[in-house]
Amino acid sequence: MKYPGLIDFVKFKLIKGVDTKDIYDDAIVQFAYDKGIETFRKYVSAVKKNYLKDQPSLKTKKDRSKGEEFLEILKKRKVVNGNEICDELKCNPDKIFEMIDYYRNQGYEIICEQDRIILSHVIASEGIPIHQPLEDTEIIFGVASDLHFGSKECQITHLKEFAEICRKKGVKYMFVPGDVCAGYNVYPGQQFEVYALSAEEQEESVILNLPEGFEYYVLGGNHDYSFIKRGGGHNPMLSIEAQRSDFHYIGFDDADVPILPGVDMKLLHPSGGVPYSYSYRLQKNVEQIAYSELAKISRNVKDKPSIRFLLSGHLHIQLQSLFGTILGMQCGCFEGQTSYLKRKGLYPTVGGYIVQADMRKRDGMIMNFDTKFYVFPDHIEDDWKNYNHTITKPKIDKPLFNY
Ligand SMILES: [Fe+2]
């Protein structure tokens, strides 16, 4: 490959709405691109056709300038009336929907509620629900929770080692019950413990370093949510999903995925700290699922219980137990001990699960499964320094001051 990394760079810039001429200028500097602008235009067209054909885009200069105007209005007012904004920008509703899709792909949490368009600082939009079971009779999946890309404690090497084991075991699906990104200002002093501060920087790190070869089903966690709350309504899940076709955002806090016929998986990112009794929160969460299933059966919403797996994130601890017909799992993490955990006197468990479930051997309500947790006890100091985290070259590439 003559210009390694150029495809990702061009894809990234196109999704951000940068002009081909400007991308070309940057490509000359960053990738020593040595061909003419016309050749580069053909290259960009091929990237669009092969990789970004389903991506919403603002095609003309006029569209892009209208888009910028729309975004500025939305940032200022937070809520606008759909009909009024059409009149104000002299656009038809289709154009407005095009702009909404375009900016949602950049991470803006824009929600349409009846005739209102809202830039949300509070509520995250729901991810795309999965309706069809992932497999028919048997499934093998991995679980990698609380990755915390952006944190200096992120254990990327161990995540990659775990992914390698998953590949060898035939894992096709990977579930992430929250906290893909480290987030912003989640605890006092966090800004000193991240290698990537902004949402865009953390997203780039995910895009470049999340191991490939799996279909990811990802729940947003409280650290991801911090960018919606404190980052001007930016949802990193939307932006990463737009740039990684293997990344499926399924919502925040709690979401279900059907994995086999009649068998659902619940992903949960609860709030609160690690309880005195390690298993307490997991037990309570499973209890609540059982109540909810019973209520749905009583109301004829469903005819029998279907949730057989609970994957719980957030606590960064590992434990599992079969509660009746529900296998509850606290899923560990891929982040070492931060100053926040030190203050709490907690030590995280770094690692992930591989689970195999088989419907063919099903006996009544009990389903056969095999679960193994792969633990990585050796902490790698400053592991983030072993990897590249930026698609775009930073303008300042060395420390500002040396003390
Ligand atoms: Fe977390």
Residues whose N, C-alpha, C, O or C-beta is under 5 A from the ligand:
A	BS01	LIG	D146 D179 H314
